[in-house]
């Protein structure tokens, strides 16, 4: 892939550590992840990117697991890469993405800034 394929990313309710998905009864059979594969594919266990920025958002009303994962990617990659790591007030897993479409919402404004 070209080195500048992606300059920025805005994950909402991101999955940065895949090991817990191996234990999710409703997903594990379909994903068929081994422990080694989950580790290899987990962004939090990959080296932080040398370029680019990531703005991570998670709904404030989501499970503690999703909120922990957002903090995990920031700890793993650092503040220089994960420039934003915030909760979206009043949103849950199924509604947090809507904040990207609302001009008054912070995720929308941060995304526009990242686009330059």
C-alpha positions, 0 to 999 in steps of 0.5 A: 500500500502507498505510505500516505494511503490514510493520513487520519482516521476517526474510529467510533466505538473502535475495536483495538484489542481483539482478544475479548472477541474470542470469548464472545459466544455469539461471535467466536464461532464466526470469527474463529480467531486464535490467540495469536491471530487476535494479538497480531490483528489488534491495533493496540498491539501493533507499533504506532504509526509514524505518520497520521492522526487518530481521533477516537470516539465512543458513546458515553452510554456504551459498555465499559469495555468500549470506553476502556478500548478507546483509552487503550489505543491512546495509551498504546499509540500515545497522544501524538498519534491519538490526538482525540479520545473522547466520549460522545454524551448521550450516545450508545453503541448504535447512535454514536456514529450519528455524531459524525453527521451533525455539524454541531457535534464535536466528532463532526468538527474534529473530522473536518479538522483532520480532513484539512 
